[in-house]
Amino acid sequence: MTKVIVSPSILSADFANLERDIKLVESNGADWIHVDVMDGHFVPNITIGIPVVKSIRKVTLLPLDVHLMIENPQKYIEDFAKAGADILTIHFEAVKKEDLRSVIEHIRSLGVKAGLSIKPKTNPQEILEFLPMLDLVLVMTVEPGFGGQKFMPDCAEKIKIIKSNSESELIIQVDGGINDETAKICIENGATSLVAGNYIYKADDVKNAIESLKL
């Protein structure tokens, strides 16, 4: 059975104690650290940028899974790679389709894993041609922008479509409303990586919360 990669989202961490909260999940079984970058344009929220990623890189050995929910991500790819991102996931909806191949190639040329994310309303058929170039596909099961939203079950069908059209090495990640119940739905459909914020950071037992997503 494929090991599920759990990537806690620091969007739900205490930003005044970010190092403490990263070490908390690192010591309790997290595989990656998920960093949500939002610009207030592509999504209606503003979070963190390049300087914070650079600071986070110094306090953890875990891979930094950086999700760019921003317009014109190609302008910032190099800076995020230099700041220490191990995986850079851009949004399909944020780049012109004719430019997407060159943007993905640029990410990979920097020695960083390339990810592509789709919003709940995007048809997965739109990205199938790009799958051979990618290391990761991120299926959003909520509208990107804010933590704590409810999981959209119909989005789970997209996981199955992507799975059946990709090589086994492709990581299929799911983000949005993930808990022990919704994790099972995603894994049954073929997900191999789960992002969770509130479910992990608001848990009484962080270790148990992370372990429950791997079952």
PyMOL commands that place a pseudoatom at each C-alpha (Angstrom):
pseudoatom trace, name=CA, resn=MET, resi=1, chain=A, elem=C, hetatm=0, pos=[0.000, 0.000, 0.000]
pseudoatom trace, name=CA, resn=THR, resi=2, chain=A, elem=C, hetatm=0, pos=[1.278, 3.492, -0.930]
pseudoatom trace, name=CA, resn=LYS, resi=3, chain=A, elem=C, hetatm=0, pos=[2.367, 5.581, 2.022]
pseudoatom trace, name=CA, resn=VAL, resi=4, chain=A, elem=C, hetatm=0, pos=[0.237, 8.715, 2.413]
pseudoatom trace, name=CA, resn=ILE, resi=5, chain=A, elem=C, hetatm=0, pos=[2.250, 11.942, 2.675]
pseudoatom trace, name=CA, resn=VAL, resi=6, chain=A, elem=C, hetatm=0, pos=[0.746, 14.251, 5.304]
pseudoatom trace, name=CA, resn=SER, resi=7, chain=A, elem=C, hetatm=0, pos=[1.526, 17.936, 4.782]
pseudoatom trace, name=CA, resn=PRO, resi=8, chain=A, elem=C, hetatm=0, pos=[0.187, 20.114, 7.649]
pseudoatom trace, name=CA, resn=SER, resi=9, chain=A, elem=C, hetatm=0, pos=[-0.779, 23.599, 6.510]
pseudoatom trace, name=CA, resn=ILE, resi=10, chain=A, elem=C, hetatm=0, pos=[0.827, 26.362, 8.537]
pseudoatom trace, name=CA, resn=LEU, resi=11, chain=A, elem=C, hetatm=0, pos=[-2.104, 28.583, 7.570]
pseudoatom trace, name=CA, resn=SER, resi=12, chain=A, elem=C, hetatm=0, pos=[-3.683, 27.164, 10.748]
pseudoatom trace, name=CA, resn=ALA, resi=13, chain=A, elem=C, hetatm=0, pos=[-0.544, 27.612, 12.876]
pseudoatom trace, name=CA, resn=ASP, resi=14, chain=A, elem=C, hetatm=0, pos=[0.094, 30.465, 15.324]
pseudoatom trace, name=CA, resn=PHE, resi=15, chain=A, elem=C, hetatm=0, pos=[2.083, 32.956, 13.249]
pseudoatom trace, name=CA, resn=ALA, resi=16, chain=A, elem=C, hetatm=0, pos=[3.575, 34.478, 16.393]
pseudoatom trace, name=CA, resn=ASN, resi=17, chain=A, elem=C, hetatm=0, pos=[5.015, 31.025, 17.198]
pseudoatom trace, name=CA, resn=LEU, resi=18, chain=A, elem=C, hetatm=0, pos=[5.655, 29.640, 13.739]
pseudoatom trace, name=CA, resn=GLU, resi=19, chain=A, elem=C, hetatm=0, pos=[8.911, 27.867, 14.559]
pseudoatom trace, name=CA, resn=ARG, resi=20, chain=A, elem=C, hetatm=0, pos=[7.285, 26.185, 17.581]
pseudoatom trace, name=CA, resn=ASP, resi=21, chain=A, elem=C, hetatm=0, pos=[4.273, 25.059, 15.528]
pseudoatom trace, name=CA, resn=ILE, resi=22, chain=A, elem=C, hetatm=0, pos=[6.422, 23.724, 12.674]
pseudoatom trace, name=CA, resn=LYS, resi=23, chain=A, elem=C, hetatm=0, pos=[8.545, 21.729, 15.124]
pseudoatom trace, name=CA, resn=LEU, resi=24, chain=A, elem=C, hetatm=0, pos=[5.324, 20.475, 16.768]
pseudoatom trace, name=CA, resn=VAL, resi=25, chain=A, elem=C, hetatm=0, pos=[4.122, 18.764, 13.581]
pseudoatom trace, name=CA, resn=GLU, resi=26, chain=A, elem=C, hetatm=0, pos=[7.652, 17.745, 12.547]
pseudoatom trace, name=CA, resn=SER, resi=27, chain=A, elem=C, hetatm=0, pos=[8.132, 15.840, 15.814]
pseudoatom trace, name=CA, resn=ASN, resi=28, chain=A, elem=C, hetatm=0, pos=[4.689, 14.227, 15.560]
pseudoatom trace, name=CA, resn=GLY, resi=29, chain=A, elem=C, hetatm=0, pos=[4.903, 12.527, 12.186]
pseudoatom trace, name=CA, resn=ALA, resi=30, chain=A, elem=C, hetatm=0, pos=[4.399, 15.203, 9.512]
pseudoatom trace, name=CA, resn=ASP, resi=31, chain=A, elem=C, hetatm=0, pos=[6.086, 14.371, 6.196]
pseudoatom trace, name=CA, resn=TRP, resi=32, chain=A, elem=C, hetatm=0, pos=[6.079, 17.836, 4.620]
pseudoatom trace, name=CA, resn=ILE, resi=33, chain=A, elem=C, hetatm=0, pos=[5.232, 21.404, 5.640]
pseudoatom trace, name=CA, resn=HIS, resi=34, chain=A, elem=C, hetatm=0, pos=[2.529, 23.003, 3.481]
pseudoatom trace, name=CA, resn=VAL, resi=35, chain=A, elem=C, hetatm=0, pos=[2.948, 26.738, 2.911]
pseudoatom trace, name=CA, resn=ASP, resi=36, chain=A, elem=C, hetatm=0, pos=[-0.049, 28.613, 1.480]
pseudoatom trace, name=CA, resn=VAL, resi=37, chain=A, elem=C, hetatm=0, pos=[1.032, 31.743, -0.395]
pseudoatom trace, name=CA, resn=MET, resi=38, chain=A, elem=C, hetatm=0, pos=[-1.893, 34.053, -1.262]
pseudoatom trace, name=CA, resn=ASP, resi=39, chain=A, elem=C, hetatm=0, pos=[-1.739, 37.453, -2.938]
pseudoatom trace, name=CA, resn=GLY, resi=40, chain=A, elem=C, hetatm=0, pos=[-5.185, 38.982, -2.393]
pseudoatom trace, name=CA, resn=HIS, resi=41, chain=A, elem=C, hetatm=0, pos=[-5.788, 38.911, -6.189]
pseudoatom trace, name=CA, resn=PHE, resi=42, chain=A, elem=C, hetatm=0, pos=[-5.960, 35.294, -7.319]
pseudoatom trace, name=CA, resn=VAL, resi=43, chain=A, elem=C, hetatm=0, pos=[-7.697, 34.489, -4.014]
pseudoatom trace, name=CA, resn=PRO, resi=44, chain=A, elem=C, hetatm=0, pos=[-9.419, 36.935, -1.625]
pseudoatom trace, name=CA, resn=ASN, resi=45, chain=A, elem=C, hetatm=0, pos=[-6.848, 36.652, 1.141]
pseudoatom trace, name=CA, resn=ILE, resi=46, chain=A, elem=C, hetatm=0, pos=[-3.219, 37.662, 1.766]
pseudoatom trace, name=CA, resn=THR, resi=47, chain=A, elem=C, hetatm=0, pos=[-0.872, 35.387, 3.689]
pseudoatom trace, name=CA, resn=ILE, resi=48, chain=A, elem=C, hetatm=0, pos=[2.906, 35.091, 3.525]
pseudoatom trace, name=CA, resn=GLY, resi=49, chain=A, elem=C, hetatm=0, pos=[5.670, 35.545, 0.986]
pseudoatom trace, name=CA, resn=ILE, resi=50, chain=A, elem=C, hetatm=0, pos=[9.280, 34.857, 0.139]
pseudoatom trace, name=CA, resn=PRO, resi=51, chain=A, elem=C, hetatm=0, pos=[10.947, 36.181, 3.364]
pseudoatom trace, name=CA, resn=VAL, resi=52, chain=A, elem=C, hetatm=0, pos=[8.809, 33.889, 5.543]
pseudoatom trace, name=CA, resn=VAL, resi=53, chain=A, elem=C, hetatm=0, pos=[9.611, 30.843, 3.383]
pseudoatom trace, name=CA, resn=LYS, resi=54, chain=A, elem=C, hetatm=0, pos=[13.307, 31.722, 3.746]
pseudoatom trace, name=CA, resn=SER, resi=55, chain=A, elem=C, hetatm=0, pos=[12.913, 31.886, 7.556]
pseudoatom trace, name=CA, resn=ILE, resi=56, chain=A, elem=C, hetatm=0, pos=[10.947, 28.621, 7.725]
pseudoatom trace, name=CA, resn=ARG, resi=57, chain=A, elem=C, hetatm=0, pos=[13.655, 26.852, 5.711]
pseudoatom trace, name=CA, resn=LYS, resi=58, chain=A, elem=C, hetatm=0, pos=[16.103, 27.485, 8.566]
pseudoatom trace, name=CA, resn=VAL, resi=59, chain=A, elem=C, hetatm=0, pos=[13.963, 25.807, 11.232]
pseudoatom trace, name=CA, resn=THR, resi=60, chain=A, elem=C, hetatm=0, pos=[12.913, 22.517, 9.603]
pseudoatom trace, name=CA, resn=LEU, resi=61, chain=A, elem=C, hetatm=0, pos=[14.489, 19.657, 7.687]
pseudoatom trace, name=CA, resn=LEU, resi=62, chain=A, elem=C, hetatm=0, pos=[11.124, 18.634, 6.221]
pseudoatom trace, name=CA, resn=PRO, resi=63, chain=A, elem=C, hetatm=0, pos=[10.384, 19.359, 2.553]
pseudoatom trace, name=CA, resn=LEU, resi=64, chain=A, elem=C, hetatm=0, pos=[8.645, 22.713, 2.067]
pseudoatom trace, name=CA, resn=ASP, resi=65, chain=A, elem=C, hetatm=0, pos=[5.514, 22.163, 0.006]
pseudoatom trace, name=CA, resn=VAL, resi=66, chain=A, elem=C, hetatm=0, pos=[4.782, 25.687, -1.285]
pseudoatom trace, name=CA, resn=HIS, resi=67, chain=A, elem=C, hetatm=0, pos=[1.347, 26.288, -2.830]
pseudoatom trace, name=CA, resn=LEU, resi=68, chain=A, elem=C, hetatm=0, pos=[1.293, 29.500, -4.883]
pseudoatom trace, name=CA, resn=MET, resi=69, chain=A, elem=C, hetatm=0, pos=[-2.257, 30.858, -4.975]
pseudoatom trace, name=CA, resn=ILE, resi=70, chain=A, elem=C, hetatm=0, pos=[-1.086, 33.935, -6.837]
pseudoatom trace, name=CA, resn=GLU, resi=71, chain=A, elem=C, hetatm=0, pos=[-1.428, 35.640, -10.214]
pseudoatom trace, name=CA, resn=ASN, resi=72, chain=A, elem=C, hetatm=0, pos=[1.572, 35.464, -12.573]
pseudoatom trace, name=CA, resn=PRO, resi=73, chain=A, elem=C, hetatm=0, pos=[3.381, 32.811, -10.488]
pseudoatom trace, name=CA, resn=GLN, resi=74, chain=A, elem=C, hetatm=0, pos=[6.126, 32.621, -13.123]
pseudoatom trace, name=CA, resn=LYS, resi=75, chain=A, elem=C, hetatm=0, pos=[7.430, 35.998, -11.905]
pseudoatom trace, name=CA, resn=TYR, resi=76, chain=A, elem=C, hetatm=0, pos=[8.208, 34.583, -8.450]
pseudoatom trace, name=CA, resn=ILE, resi=77, chain=A, elem=C, hetatm=0, pos=[9.226, 30.964, -9.074]
pseudoatom trace, name=CA, resn=GLU, resi=78, chain=A, elem=C, hetatm=0, pos=[12.965, 31.632, -8.950]
pseudoatom trace, name=CA, resn=ASP, resi=79, chain=A, elem=C, hetatm=0, pos=[12.687, 33.631, -5.707]
pseudoatom trace, name=CA, resn=PHE, resi=80, chain=A, elem=C, hetatm=0, pos=[10.661, 30.921, -3.975]
pseudoatom trace, name=CA, resn=ALA, resi=81, chain=A, elem=C, hetatm=0, pos=[13.116, 28.258, -5.165]
pseudoatom trace, name=CA, resn=LYS, resi=82, chain=A, elem=C, hetatm=0, pos=[16.036, 30.284, -3.790]
pseudoatom trace, name=CA, resn=ALA, resi=83, chain=A, elem=C, hetatm=0, pos=[14.133, 30.792, -0.517]
pseudoatom trace, name=CA, resn=GLY, resi=84, chain=A, elem=C, hetatm=0, pos=[14.096, 27.017, -0.002]
pseudoatom trace, name=CA, resn=ALA, resi=85, chain=A, elem=C, hetatm=0, pos=[10.918, 25.569, -1.522]
pseudoatom trace, name=CA, resn=ASP, resi=86, chain=A, elem=C, hetatm=0, pos=[11.245, 21.860, -2.339]
pseudoatom trace, name=CA, resn=ILE, resi=87, chain=A, elem=C, hetatm=0, pos=[7.907, 21.646, -4.156]
pseudoatom trace, name=CA, resn=LEU, resi=88, chain=A, elem=C, hetatm=0, pos=[6.306, 24.571, -5.991]
pseudoatom trace, name=CA, resn=THR, resi=89, chain=A, elem=C, hetatm=0, pos=[2.656, 24.168, -6.915]
pseudoatom trace, name=CA, resn=ILE, resi=90, chain=A, elem=C, hetatm=0, pos=[1.123, 26.749, -9.238]
pseudoatom trace, name=CA, resn=HIS, resi=91, chain=A, elem=C, hetatm=0, pos=[-2.532, 27.055, -10.234]
pseudoatom trace, name=CA, resn=PHE, resi=92, chain=A, elem=C, hetatm=0, pos=[-3.709, 25.975, -13.673]
pseudoatom trace, name=CA, resn=GLU, resi=93, chain=A, elem=C, hetatm=0, pos=[-6.123, 28.927, -13.601]
pseudoatom trace, name=CA, resn=ALA, resi=94, chain=A, elem=C, hetatm=0, pos=[-3.319, 31.473, -12.934]
pseudoatom trace, name=CA, resn=VAL, resi=95, chain=A, elem=C, hetatm=0, pos=[-1.253, 30.823, -16.079]
pseudoatom trace, name=CA, resn=LYS, resi=96, chain=A, elem=C, hetatm=0, pos=[-2.212, 30.998, -19.771]
pseudoatom trace, name=CA, resn=LYS, resi=97, chain=A, elem=C, hetatm=0, pos=[-2.523, 27.446, -21.038]
pseudoatom trace, name=CA, resn=GLU, resi=98, chain=A, elem=C, hetatm=0, pos=[-0.023, 28.085, -23.856]
pseudoatom trace, name=CA, resn=ASP, resi=99, chain=A, elem=C, hetatm=0, pos=[2.573, 29.210, -21.282]
pseudoatom trace, name=CA, resn=LEU, resi=100, chain=A, elem=C, hetatm=0, pos=[2.079, 26.355, -18.849]
pseudoatom trace, name=CA, resn=ARG, resi=101, chain=A, elem=C, hetatm=0, pos=[4.664, 23.947, -20.267]
pseudoatom trace, name=CA, resn=SER, resi=102, chain=A, elem=C, hetatm=0, pos=[7.462, 26.516, -20.110]
pseudoatom trace, name=CA, resn=VAL, resi=103, chain=A, elem=C, hetatm=0, pos=[6.503, 27.506, -16.539]
pseudoatom trace, name=CA, resn=ILE, resi=104, chain=A, elem=C, hetatm=0, pos=[6.550, 23.852, -15.394]
pseudoatom trace, name=CA, resn=GLU, resi=105, chain=A, elem=C, hetatm=0, pos=[9.910, 23.327, -17.159]
pseudoatom trace, name=CA, resn=HIS, resi=106, chain=A, elem=C, hetatm=0, pos=[11.274, 26.430, -15.432]
pseudoatom trace, name=CA, resn=ILE, resi=107, chain=A, elem=C, hetatm=0, pos=[10.304, 25.079, -12.000]
pseudoatom trace, name=CA, resn=ARG, resi=108, chain=A, elem=C, hetatm=0, pos=[11.997, 21.758, -12.687]
pseudoatom trace, name=CA, resn=SER, resi=109, chain=A, elem=C, hetatm=0, pos=[15.121, 23.427, -14.093]
pseudoatom trace, name=CA, resn=LEU, resi=110, chain=A, elem=C, hetatm=0, pos=[15.631, 24.992, -10.656]
pseudoatom trace, name=CA, resn=GLY, resi=111, chain=A, elem=C, hetatm=0, pos=[15.852, 21.548, -9.026]
pseudoatom trace, name=CA, resn=VAL, resi=112, chain=A, elem=C, hetatm=0, pos=[12.402, 21.899, -7.482]
pseudoatom trace, name=CA, resn=LYS, resi=113, chain=A, elem=C, hetatm=0, pos=[9.471, 19.475, -7.804]
pseudoatom trace, name=CA, resn=ALA, resi=114, chain=A, elem=C, hetatm=0, pos=[6.685, 20.890, -9.980]
pseudoatom trace, name=CA, resn=GLY, resi=115, chain=A, elem=C, hetatm=0, pos=[3.048, 20.803, -8.907]
pseudoatom trace, name=CA, resn=LEU, resi=116, chain=A, elem=C, hetatm=0, pos=[-0.159, 21.957, -10.609]
pseudoatom trace, name=CA, resn=SER, resi=117, chain=A, elem=C, hetatm=0, pos=[-3.353, 22.723, -8.721]
pseudoatom trace, name=CA, resn=ILE, resi=118, chain=A, elem=C, hetatm=0, pos=[-6.964, 22.951, -9.865]
pseudoatom trace, name=CA, resn=LYS, resi=119, chain=A, elem=C, hetatm=0, pos=[-9.863, 24.764, -8.211]
pseudoatom trace, name=CA, resn=PRO, resi=120, chain=A, elem=C, hetatm=0, pos=[-13.182, 22.987, -7.506]
pseudoatom trace, name=CA, resn=LYS, resi=121, chain=A, elem=C, hetatm=0, pos=[-14.833, 24.250, -10.711]
pseudoatom trace, name=CA, resn=THR, resi=122, chain=A, elem=C, hetatm=0, pos=[-11.969, 23.240, -13.035]
pseudoatom trace, name=CA, resn=ASN, resi=123, chain=A, elem=C, hetatm=0, pos=[-12.456, 20.082, -15.089]
pseudoatom trace, name=CA, resn=PRO, resi=124, chain=A, elem=C, hetatm=0, pos=[-9.510, 17.691, -14.557]
pseudoatom trace, name=CA, resn=GLN, resi=125, chain=A, elem=C, hetatm=0, pos=[-9.548, 16.881, -18.302]
pseudoatom trace, name=CA, resn=GLU, resi=126, chain=A, elem=C, hetatm=0, pos=[-8.003, 20.323, -18.802]
pseudoatom trace, name=CA, resn=ILE, resi=127, chain=A, elem=C, hetatm=0, pos=[-4.709, 19.278, -17.201]
pseudoatom trace, name=CA, resn=LEU, resi=128, chain=A, elem=C, hetatm=0, pos=[-4.292, 15.680, -18.407]
pseudoatom trace, name=CA, resn=GLU, resi=129, chain=A, elem=C, hetatm=0, pos=[-1.818, 16.640, -21.157]
pseudoatom trace, name=CA, resn=PHE, resi=130, chain=A, elem=C, hetatm=0, pos=[0.512, 18.131, -18.530]
pseudoatom trace, name=CA, resn=LEU, resi=131, chain=A, elem=C, hetatm=0, pos=[0.601, 15.131, -16.174]
pseudoatom trace, name=CA, resn=PRO, resi=132, chain=A, elem=C, hetatm=0, pos=[3.775, 13.535, -17.629]
pseudoatom trace, name=CA, resn=MET, resi=133, chain=A, elem=C, hetatm=0, pos=[5.700, 16.752, -16.810]
pseudoatom trace, name=CA, resn=LEU, resi=134, chain=A, elem=C, hetatm=0, pos=[4.523, 17.005, -13.215]
pseudoatom trace, name=CA, resn=ASP, resi=135, chain=A, elem=C, hetatm=0, pos=[5.662, 15.605, -9.890]
pseudoatom trace, name=CA, resn=LEU, resi=136, chain=A, elem=C, hetatm=0, pos=[2.406, 16.499, -8.126]
pseudoatom trace, name=CA, resn=VAL, resi=137, chain=A, elem=C, hetatm=0, pos=[-1.200, 17.448, -8.840]
pseudoatom trace, name=CA, resn=LEU, resi=138, chain=A, elem=C, hetatm=0, pos=[-3.157, 19.248, -6.128]
pseudoatom trace, name=CA, resn=VAL, resi=139, chain=A, elem=C, hetatm=0, pos=[-6.933, 18.835, -6.182]
pseudoatom trace, name=CA, resn=MET, resi=140, chain=A, elem=C, hetatm=0, pos=[-8.646, 21.584, -4.184]
pseudoatom trace, name=CA, resn=THR, resi=141, chain=A, elem=C, hetatm=0, pos=[-11.741, 20.316, -2.381]
pseudoatom trace, name=CA, resn=VAL, resi=142, chain=A, elem=C, hetatm=0, pos=[-12.692, 23.809, -1.166]
pseudoatom trace, name=CA, resn=GLU, resi=143, chain=A, elem=C, hetatm=0, pos=[-12.456, 27.206, -2.871]
pseudoatom trace, name=CA, resn=PRO, resi=144, chain=A, elem=C, hetatm=0, pos=[-8.877, 28.351, -2.187]
pseudoatom trace, name=CA, resn=GLY, resi=145, chain=A, elem=C, hetatm=0, pos=[-8.379, 31.371, 0.044]
pseudoatom trace, name=CA, resn=PHE, resi=146, chain=A, elem=C, hetatm=0, pos=[-9.361, 30.514, 3.596]
pseudoatom trace, name=CA, resn=GLY, resi=147, chain=A, elem=C, hetatm=0, pos=[-8.873, 27.631, 6.029]
pseudoatom trace, name=CA, resn=GLY, resi=148, chain=A, elem=C, hetatm=0, pos=[-11.674, 25.857, 7.872]
pseudoatom trace, name=CA, resn=GLN, resi=149, chain=A, elem=C, hetatm=0, pos=[-14.023, 25.311, 4.901]
pseudoatom trace, name=CA, resn=LYS, resi=150, chain=A, elem=C, hetatm=0, pos=[-16.162, 22.202, 4.354]
pseudoatom trace, name=CA, resn=PHE, resi=151, chain=A, elem=C, hetatm=0, pos=[-14.968, 19.415, 2.056]
pseudoatom trace, name=CA, resn=MET, resi=152, chain=A, elem=C, hetatm=0, pos=[-16.753, 19.256, -1.334]
pseudoatom trace, name=CA, resn=PRO, resi=153, chain=A, elem=C, hetatm=0, pos=[-17.346, 15.508, -1.909]
pseudoatom trace, name=CA, resn=ASP, resi=154, chain=A, elem=C, hetatm=0, pos=[-17.965, 15.795, -5.667]
pseudoatom trace, name=CA, resn=CYS, resi=155, chain=A, elem=C, hetatm=0, pos=[-14.371, 17.063, -6.101]
pseudoatom trace, name=CA, resn=ALA, resi=156, chain=A, elem=C, hetatm=0, pos=[-13.115, 13.645, -4.961]
pseudoatom trace, name=CA, resn=GLU, resi=157, chain=A, elem=C, hetatm=0, pos=[-14.176, 12.217, -8.337]
pseudoatom trace, name=CA, resn=LYS, resi=158, chain=A, elem=C, hetatm=0, pos=[-11.399, 14.280, -9.923]
pseudoatom trace, name=CA, resn=ILE, resi=159, chain=A, elem=C, hetatm=0, pos=[-8.793, 12.283, -7.997]
pseudoatom trace, name=CA, resn=LYS, resi=160, chain=A, elem=C, hetatm=0, pos=[-9.978, 9.111, -9.750]
pseudoatom trace, name=CA, resn=ILE, resi=161, chain=A, elem=C, hetatm=0, pos=[-9.754, 10.718, -13.210]
pseudoatom trace, name=CA, resn=ILE, resi=162, chain=A, elem=C, hetatm=0, pos=[-6.235, 12.019, -12.587]
pseudoatom trace, name=CA, resn=LYS, resi=163, chain=A, elem=C, hetatm=0, pos=[-5.147, 8.685, -11.098]
pseudoatom trace, name=CA, resn=SER, resi=164, chain=A, elem=C, hetatm=0, pos=[-6.370, 6.690, -14.100]
pseudoatom trace, name=CA, resn=ASN, resi=165, chain=A, elem=C, hetatm=0, pos=[-4.524, 8.989, -16.521]
pseudoatom trace, name=CA, resn=SER, resi=166, chain=A, elem=C, hetatm=0, pos=[-1.172, 9.221, -14.746]
pseudoatom trace, name=CA, resn=GLU, resi=167, chain=A, elem=C, hetatm=0, pos=[1.916, 7.217, -13.938]
pseudoatom trace, name=CA, resn=SER, resi=168, chain=A, elem=C, hetatm=0, pos=[2.127, 5.714, -10.441]
pseudoatom trace, name=CA, resn=GLU, resi=169, chain=A, elem=C, hetatm=0, pos=[4.957, 8.124, -9.445]
pseudoatom trace, name=CA, resn=LEU, resi=170, chain=A, elem=C, hetatm=0, pos=[2.694, 11.178, -9.710]
pseudoatom trace, name=CA, resn=ILE, resi=171, chain=A, elem=C, hetatm=0, pos=[1.754, 12.436, -6.244]
pseudoatom trace, name=CA, resn=ILE, resi=172, chain=A, elem=C, hetatm=0, pos=[-1.954, 13.272, -6.065]
pseudoatom trace, name=CA, resn=GLN, resi=173, chain=A, elem=C, hetatm=0, pos=[-2.490, 15.725, -3.258]
pseudoatom trace, name=CA, resn=VAL, resi=174, chain=A, elem=C, hetatm=0, pos=[-5.807, 16.922, -1.822]
pseudoatom trace, name=CA, resn=ASP, resi=175, chain=A, elem=C, hetatm=0, pos=[-6.385, 20.114, 0.151]
pseudoatom trace, name=CA, resn=GLY, resi=176, chain=A, elem=C, hetatm=0, pos=[-9.589, 21.414, 1.732]
pseudoatom trace, name=CA, resn=GLY, resi=177, chain=A, elem=C, hetatm=0, pos=[-11.709, 20.174, 4.616]
pseudoatom trace, name=CA, resn=ILE, resi=178, chain=A, elem=C, hetatm=0, pos=[-9.446, 17.194, 5.290]
pseudoatom trace, name=CA, resn=ASN, resi=179, chain=A, elem=C, hetatm=0, pos=[-10.115, 15.175, 8.454]
pseudoatom trace, name=CA, resn=ASP, resi=180, chain=A, elem=C, hetatm=0, pos=[-10.091, 11.471, 9.332]
pseudoatom trace, name=CA, resn=GLU, resi=181, chain=A, elem=C, hetatm=0, pos=[-13.410, 10.902, 7.479]
pseudoatom trace, name=CA, resn=THR, resi=182, chain=A, elem=C, hetatm=0, pos=[-12.683, 12.861, 4.293]
pseudoatom trace, name=CA, resn=ALA, resi=183, chain=A, elem=C, hetatm=0, pos=[-9.130, 11.492, 4.185]
pseudoatom trace, name=CA, resn=LYS, resi=184, chain=A, elem=C, hetatm=0, pos=[-10.543, 7.985, 3.696]
pseudoatom trace, name=CA, resn=ILE, resi=185, chain=A, elem=C, hetatm=0, pos=[-12.650, 9.176, 0.728]
pseudoatom trace, name=CA, resn=CYS, resi=186, chain=A, elem=C, hetatm=0, pos=[-9.590, 10.792, -0.878]
pseudoatom trace, name=CA, resn=ILE, resi=187, chain=A, elem=C, hetatm=0, pos=[-7.312, 7.790, -0.320]
pseudoatom trace, name=CA, resn=GLU, resi=188, chain=A, elem=C, hetatm=0, pos=[-9.942, 5.379, -1.685]
pseudoatom trace, name=CA, resn=ASN, resi=189, chain=A, elem=C, hetatm=0, pos=[-10.070, 7.491, -4.847]
pseudoatom trace, name=CA, resn=GLY, resi=190, chain=A, elem=C, hetatm=0, pos=[-6.277, 7.422, -5.246]
pseudoatom trace, name=CA, resn=ALA, resi=191, chain=A, elem=C, hetatm=0, pos=[-4.867, 10.371, -3.271]
pseudoatom trace, name=CA, resn=THR, resi=192, chain=A, elem=C, hetatm=0, pos=[-1.312, 9.903, -2.003]
pseudoatom trace, name=CA, resn=SER, resi=193, chain=A, elem=C, hetatm=0, pos=[-0.839, 13.201, -0.158]
pseudoatom trace, name=CA, resn=LEU, resi=194, chain=A, elem=C, hetatm=0, pos=[-3.163, 15.116, 2.168]
pseudoatom trace, name=CA, resn=VAL, resi=195, chain=A, elem=C, hetatm=0, pos=[-2.994, 18.722, 3.341]
pseudoatom trace, name=CA, resn=ALA, resi=196, chain=A, elem=C, hetatm=0, pos=[-4.712, 19.542, 6.633]
pseudoatom trace, name=CA, resn=GLY, resi=197, chain=A, elem=C, hetatm=0, pos=[-4.662, 22.687, 8.718]
pseudoatom trace, name=CA, resn=ASN, resi=198, chain=A, elem=C, hetatm=0, pos=[-7.355, 23.033, 11.361]
pseudoatom trace, name=CA, resn=TYR, resi=199, chain=A, elem=C, hetatm=0, pos=[-7.764, 19.277, 11.797]
pseudoatom trace, name=CA, resn=ILE, resi=200, chain=A, elem=C, hetatm=0, pos=[-4.109, 18.963, 12.855]
pseudoatom trace, name=CA, resn=TYR, resi=201, chain=A, elem=C, hetatm=0, pos=[-3.397, 22.269, 14.571]
pseudoatom trace, name=CA, resn=LYS, resi=202, chain=A, elem=C, hetatm=0, pos=[-6.632, 22.396, 16.560]
pseudoatom trace, name=CA, resn=ALA, resi=203, chain=A, elem=C, hetatm=0, pos=[-6.392, 18.744, 17.652]
pseudoatom trace, name=CA, resn=ASP, resi=204, chain=A, elem=C, hetatm=0, pos=[-5.923, 17.816, 21.309]
pseudoatom trace, name=CA, resn=ASP, resi=205, chain=A, elem=C, hetatm=0, pos=[-3.427, 15.178, 20.163]
pseudoatom trace, name=CA, resn=VAL, resi=206, chain=A, elem=C, hetatm=0, pos=[-1.451, 16.298, 17.100]
pseudoatom trace, name=CA, resn=LYS, resi=207, chain=A, elem=C, hetatm=0, pos=[0.321, 12.939, 16.692]
pseudoatom trace, name=CA, resn=ASN, resi=208, chain=A, elem=C, hetatm=0, pos=[-2.986, 11.048, 16.605]
pseudoatom trace, name=CA, resn=ALA, resi=209, chain=A, elem=C, hetatm=0, pos=[-4.474, 13.563, 14.165]
pseudoatom trace, name=CA, resn=ILE, resi=210, chain=A, elem=C, hetatm=0, pos=[-1.557, 13.109, 11.738]
pseudoatom trace, name=CA, resn=GLU, resi=211, chain=A, elem=C, hetatm=0, pos=[-1.601, 9.311, 12.105]
pseudoatom trace, name=CA, resn=SER, resi=212, chain=A, elem=C, hetatm=0, pos=[-5.368, 9.169, 11.501]
pseudoatom trace, name=CA, resn=LEU, resi=213, chain=A, elem=C, hetatm=0, pos=[-4.854, 10.670, 8.037]
pseudoatom trace, name=CA, resn=LYS, resi=214, chain=A, elem=C, hetatm=0, pos=[-2.453, 7.905, 7.049]
pseudoatom trace, name=CA, resn=LEU, resi=215, chain=A, elem=C, hetatm=0, pos=[-4.877, 5.040, 7.754]
for i in range(1, 215): cmd.bond("trace and resi %d" % i, "trace and resi %d" % (i + 1))
show_as sticks, trace
zoom trace
